[in-house]
Amino acid sequence: MNQDGLGESAKNIEGSSGNTSLPLVLKKLLLSRDETLQVASAHCITAVLVHSPAKHASAFIHADIPEFLFEHLSSSSEVLVWSSCNCLTLLVEEPLFFSKCHTVYGIEAVVRSLQGSLKMNNIELHKQGLLLFAEILTRQPEEIKLFTSSAMCRDAGRALQEAVSSPVLEVAAEALKATSAFLRKDHQSTPPVQYGELQALLEAMLNRCAEFSQTLLSRRPLGHASSRDSEKAILQRGKFLLSTLEGFRSACRLAIEFQSEPSAQENPFTAPSAKKEDTLEAFSEFLLSACDSLCIPMVMRHLEQTTHPALMEVFLSILHNLFVIVPHMKEKFSKKLASSSFIRLTLELKARFCSGLSHSALNQVCSNFLYYMCLNLLSAPEKTGPPSKEELSAVSELLQHGLPQISSRSPESLAFLSDRQYMEGAARQRQYCILLLFYLAYIHEDRFVSEAELFEAVQSFLLSLQDQGERPPLVVFKASIYLLAICQDKDNTLREQLHCSLISIS
């Protein structure tokens, strides 16, 4: 039955005098033993829901039609399973579907059906099953637990692991969406939390993305005639990478949420003498390692071809989350990021996309990331002693207020730092932030402005402070002196200027 015919049937049924008995009639057809009638019934329900969902969805749900659709998911008929999945996908848009707890009783059928369909070669069935699963996982109310046993949660994770590994890109893409929704605290909180299974799922997801990225890179077309194909491939790769990062971010959020759950720290059924692998600590360290070895290289390779604000927003929020997830590694991780030019990268993102009020969400994520990375770097300096708590508190406040205001490119930042005009409080804070960013970048060998230009900017900044009779935070003053010293060390012609500057300031 084609879609036009179904739509016309829906209009005729809706307008008939027997409208109130429609759910019961279609329910009887679903209960028949004739597969053709069962499929026709599912098609009719779908057509009615597409035509007027608000008017009919609740009637179908009250008639317990979802219960019989879930039963048909175990059918050997691929057509009936697909039709039932399609119909259920529309019904889950109605909140009543969840308040009647249909998903709690039907989730096992969904998982079993997905496991079975993935062994077939029906790609459309794979996609429809994953779409239904993702919709249920996303819409399920937090207060109604979906997985009532750890075994069912494990089976669901394994089905997703198989799906994200699919060689068919469309299937893997649908699986990524379902995985992101699956990594929700209320879906994973049935004790014991199976961190080993979650790790295996994330590894499969990241490996599939890495494999896809490498495949596209190895198939780069040659010649101008293929430029459109190349652009399409880059866009496709970006979408897949974004979905992968969203799934990974969901895992990071899960780890943060479980930090406050004593029962989620480790598997309580593990023998005391056993190696502690299935724990939140081990899972957290895996997230850091996976980000370092897979997420960061994939994103950096993608940045060589294009930059997408939404992708970078998710990526930087992951890096920010990792400071919280593995606190004992935050200083070391921050140093590695700084030495890999992440200060420069984040400032360039802000300058390119966050001027004015555009991309405010990206600006906030960039600012948060820089804020925590800067504090981590300042808390464990390599060149000087650590600042006092009072100094760190003062720096924390100025970074918090100043970083969101910075969206200028390096030459503009240097010009602003060099400005000798009277500076108001907010503008001065911005100067402090810019100077600290240059300082931290230089300490970690990320020198993205010339020594001569930076020297002049810092010199003008210090003279401006002297003109206005201001005393900067001690950390800012130390950073200024360090930059003057390191710049003159790289350029002998600046030594005499440094000597005169220090005499003038003193």
Solvent accessible surface area in square Angstrom, and as a share of the most:
residue,aa,sasa,rsa
1,M,139,0.62
2,N,105,0.54
3,Q,130,0.58
4,D,123,0.64
5,G,29,0.28
6,L,5,0.02
7,G,25,0.24
8,E,95,0.43
9,S,35,0.23
10,A,2,0.02
11,K,109,0.46
12,N,92,0.47
13,I,41,0.21
14,E,42,0.19
15,G,69,0.66
16,S,54,0.35
17,S,126,0.81
18,G,39,0.37
19,N,43,0.22
20,T,129,0.75
21,S,48,0.31
22,L,13,0.06
23,P,13,0.08
24,L,100,0.50
25,V,77,0.44
26,L,6,0.03
27,K,45,0.19
28,K,147,0.62
29,L,52,0.26
30,L,0,0.00
31,L,98,0.49
32,S,30,0.19
33,R,241,0.88
34,D,67,0.35
35,E,87,0.39
36,T,101,0.59
37,L,75,0.37
38,Q,23,0.10
39,V,18,0.10
40,A,30,0.23
41,S,0,0.00
42,A,0,0.00
43,H,37,0.16
44,C,22,0.13
45,I,0,0.00
46,T,11,0.06
47,A,9,0.07
48,V,4,0.02
49,L,3,0.02
50,V,99,0.57
51,H,79,0.35
52,S,20,0.13
53,P,66,0.42
54,A,96,0.75
55,K,118,0.50
56,H,11,0.05
57,A,4,0.03
58,S,40,0.26
59,A,40,0.31
60,F,1,0.00
61,I,0,0.00
62,H,113,0.51
63,A,13,0.10
64,D,51,0.26
65,I,0,0.00
66,P,0,0.00
67,E,81,0.36
68,F,30,0.12
69,L,0,0.00
70,F,10,0.04
71,E,101,0.45
72,H,25,0.11
73,L,4,0.02
74,S,99,0.64
75,S,35,0.22
76,S,111,0.72
77,S,16,0.11
78,E,65,0.29
79,V,88,0.50
80,L,4,0.02
81,V,9,0.05
82,W,79,0.28
83,S,1,0.01
84,S,0,0.00
85,C,4,0.02
86,N,33,0.17
87,C,0,0.00
88,L,0,0.00
89,T,15,0.08
90,L,44,0.22
91,L,0,0.00
92,V,0,0.00
93,E,89,0.40
94,E,43,0.19
95,P,101,0.63
96,L,40,0.20
97,F,0,0.00
98,F,8,0.03
99,S,73,0.47
100,K,82,0.35
101,C,42,0.25
102,H,17,0.08
103,T,0,0.00
104,V,34,0.20
105,Y,179,0.68
106,G,3,0.02
107,I,5,0.03
108,E,86,0.39
109,A,28,0.22
110,V,4,0.02
111,V,0,0.00
112,R,107,0.39
113,S,15,0.10
114,L,3,0.02
115,Q,45,0.20
116,G,31,0.30
117,S,6,0.04
118,L,22,0.11
119,K,157,0.67
120,M,72,0.32
121,N,152,0.78
122,N,46,0.23
123,I,67,0.34
124,E,97,0.44
125,L,3,0.02
126,H,16,0.07
127,K,46,0.19
128,Q,21,0.09
129,G,9,0.08
130,L,0,0.00
131,L,63,0.31
132,L,0,0.00
133,F,0,0.00
134,A,9,0.07
135,E,42,0.19
136,I,0,0.00
137,L,0,0.00
138,T,83,0.48
139,R,104,0.38
140,Q,3,0.01
141,P,37,0.23
142,E,125,0.56
143,E,146,0.66
144,I,39,0.20
145,K,82,0.35
146,L,1,0.01
147,F,0,0.00
148,T,100,0.58
149,S,49,0.31
150,S,31,0.20
151,A,45,0.35
152,M,19,0.08
153,C,11,0.07
154,R,79,0.29
155,D,19,0.10
156,A,0,0.00
157,G,10,0.09
158,R,118,0.43
159,A,1,0.01
160,L,0,0.00
161,Q,57,0.25
162,E,80,0.36
163,A,0,0.00
164,V,0,0.00
165,S,59,0.38
166,S,14,0.09
167,P,121,0.76
168,V,45,0.26
169,L,37,0.19
170,E,99,0.45
171,V,0,0.00
172,A,0,0.00
173,A,30,0.23
174,E,32,0.14
175,A,0,0.00
176,L,1,0.01
177,K,113,0.48
178,A,0,0.00
179,T,0,0.00
180,S,29,0.18
181,A,13,0.10
182,F,2,0.01
183,L,6,0.03
184,R,56,0.20
185,K,62,0.26
186,D,24,0.12
187,H,1,0.00
188,Q,9,0.04
189,S,39,0.25
190,T,21,0.12
191,P,85,0.54
192,P,19,0.12
193,V,8,0.05
194,Q,37,0.17
195,Y,4,0.01
196,G,41,0.39
197,E,45,0.20
198,L,6,0.03
199,Q,58,0.26
200,A,31,0.24
201,L,1,0.01
202,L,0,0.00
203,E,68,0.30
204,A,15,0.12
205,M,0,0.00
206,L,1,0.00
207,N,82,0.42
208,R,19,0.07
209,C,1,0.01
210,A,19,0.15
211,E,100,0.45
212,F,19,0.08
213,S,1,0.01
214,Q,92,0.41
215,T,42,0.24
216,L,34,0.17
217,L,37,0.19
218,S,93,0.60
219,R,176,0.64
220,R,134,0.49
221,P,53,0.33
222,L,162,0.80
223,G,59,0.57
224,H,178,0.79
225,A,101,0.78
226,S,27,0.18
227,S,54,0.35
228,R,198,0.72
229,D,91,0.47
230,S,34,0.22
231,E,114,0.51
232,K,141,0.60
233,A,25,0.19
234,I,37,0.19
235,L,105,0.52
236,Q,77,0.34
237,R,4,0.01
238,G,11,0.10
239,K,128,0.54
240,F,8,0.03
241,L,1,0.00
242,L,38,0.19
243,S,22,0.14
244,T,0,0.00
245,L,0,0.00
246,E,62,0.28
247,G,0,0.00
248,F,0,0.00
249,R,44,0.16
250,S,15,0.10
251,A,0,0.00
252,C,0,0.00
253,R,123,0.45
254,L,2,0.01
255,A,0,0.00
256,I,50,0.25
257,E,77,0.35
258,F,2,0.01
259,Q,73,0.32
260,S,89,0.58
261,E,56,0.25
262,P,116,0.73
263,S,79,0.51
264,A,4,0.03
265,Q,67,0.30
266,E,74,0.33
267,N,28,0.14
268,P,83,0.52
269,F,156,0.65
270,T,45,0.26
271,A,54,0.42
272,P,128,0.81
273,S,109,0.71
274,A,41,0.32
275,K,166,0.70
276,K,97,0.41
277,E,111,0.50
278,D,41,0.21
279,T,13,0.07
280,L,8,0.04
281,E,117,0.53
282,A,31,0.24
283,F,2,0.01
284,S,7,0.05
285,E,74,0.33
286,F,26,0.11
287,L,0,0.00
288,L,17,0.08
289,S,64,0.41
290,A,5,0.04
291,C,0,0.00
292,D,48,0.25
293,S,70,0.45
294,L,46,0.23
295,C,0,0.00
296,I,22,0.11
297,P,45,0.28
298,M,1,0.00
299,V,0,0.00
300,M,65,0.29
301,R,71,0.26
302,H,4,0.02
303,L,35,0.18
304,E,139,0.62
305,Q,60,0.27
306,T,52,0.31
307,T,25,0.14
308,H,87,0.39
309,P,23,0.14
310,A,40,0.31
311,L,2,0.01
312,M,0,0.00
313,E,46,0.21
314,V,7,0.04
315,F,0,0.00
316,L,0,0.00
317,S,16,0.10
318,I,0,0.00
319,L,0,0.00
320,H,37,0.17
321,N,22,0.11
322,L,2,0.01
323,F,7,0.03
324,V,62,0.36
325,I,6,0.03
326,V,3,0.02
327,P,71,0.45
328,H,120,0.54
329,M,58,0.26
330,K,69,0.29
331,E,49,0.22
332,K,138,0.59
333,F,12,0.05
334,S,0,0.00
335,K,54,0.23
336,K,105,0.44
337,L,3,0.01
338,A,0,0.00
339,S,65,0.42
340,S,56,0.36
341,S,38,0.24
342,F,2,0.01
343,I,0,0.00
344,R,79,0.29
345,L,25,0.13
346,T,0,0.00
347,L,24,0.12
348,E,87,0.39
349,L,6,0.03
350,K,1,0.00
351,A,12,0.09
352,R,137,0.50
353,F,30,0.12
354,C,4,0.02
355,S,64,0.42
356,G,73,0.70
357,L,174,0.87
358,S,52,0.33
359,H,85,0.38
360,S,79,0.51
361,A,55,0.43
362,L,2,0.01
363,N,26,0.13
364,Q,91,0.40
365,V,26,0.15
366,C,0,0.00
367,S,3,0.02
368,N,49,0.25
369,F,0,0.00
370,L,0,0.00
371,Y,28,0.10
372,Y,86,0.33
373,M,0,0.00
374,C,0,0.00
375,L,29,0.14
376,N,9,0.05
377,L,3,0.02
378,L,7,0.04
379,S,41,0.27
380,A,31,0.24
381,P,31,0.19
382,E,99,0.44
383,K,110,0.47
384,T,62,0.36
385,G,51,0.49
386,P,100,0.63
387,P,27,0.17
388,S,51,0.33
389,K,175,0.74
390,E,130,0.58
391,E,34,0.15
392,L,48,0.24
393,S,72,0.46
394,A,44,0.34
395,V,0,0.00
396,S,23,0.15
397,E,99,0.45
398,L,6,0.03
399,L,0,0.00
400,Q,111,0.49
401,H,104,0.47
402,G,2,0.02
403,L,0,0.00
404,P,37,0.23
405,Q,109,0.49
406,I,3,0.02
407,S,33,0.21
408,S,23,0.15
409,R,124,0.45
410,S,33,0.22
411,P,98,0.61
412,E,97,0.43
413,S,8,0.05
414,L,14,0.07
415,A,66,0.52
416,F,40,0.17
417,L,0,0.00
418,S,37,0.24
419,D,45,0.23
420,R,118,0.43
421,Q,134,0.60
422,Y,162,0.62
423,M,15,0.07
424,E,118,0.53
425,G,55,0.52
426,A,80,0.62
427,A,25,0.19
428,R,8,0.03
429,Q,53,0.24
430,R,69,0.25
431,Q,0,0.00
432,Y,19,0.07
433,C,0,0.00
434,I,5,0.03
435,L,0,0.00
436,L,0,0.00
437,L,3,0.02
438,F,5,0.02
439,Y,10,0.04
440,L,3,0.02
441,A,0,0.00
442,Y,1,0.00
443,I,9,0.05
444,H,14,0.06
445,E,123,0.55
446,D,3,0.02
447,R,61,0.22
448,F,36,0.15
449,V,15,0.09
450,S,53,0.34
451,E,40,0.18
452,A,40,0.31
453,E,98,0.44
454,L,0,0.00
455,F,0,0.00
456,E,99,0.45
457,A,1,0.01
458,V,0,0.00
459,Q,37,0.17
460,S,24,0.16
461,F,0,0.00
462,L,5,0.02
463,L,39,0.19
464,S,0,0.00
465,L,6,0.03
466,Q,83,0.37
467,D,90,0.47
468,Q,46,0.21
469,G,67,0.65
470,E,57,0.26
471,R,224,0.82
472,P,24,0.15
473,P,36,0.23
474,L,88,0.44
475,V,11,0.06
476,V,0,0.00
477,F,72,0.30
478,K,89,0.38
479,A,0,0.00
480,S,0,0.00
481,I,53,0.27
482,Y,39,0.15
483,L,0,0.00
484,L,0,0.00
485,A,40,0.31
486,I,31,0.16
487,C,0,0.00
488,Q,31,0.14
489,D,80,0.41
490,K,111,0.47
491,D,43,0.22
492,N,105,0.54
493,T,105,0.61
494,L,8,0.04
495,R,123,0.45
496,E,118,0.53
497,Q,72,0.32
498,L,20,0.10
499,H,106,0.47
500,C,69,0.41
501,S,4,0.03
502,L,70,0.35
503,I,105,0.53
504,S,52,0.34
505,I,41,0.21
506,S,122,0.78
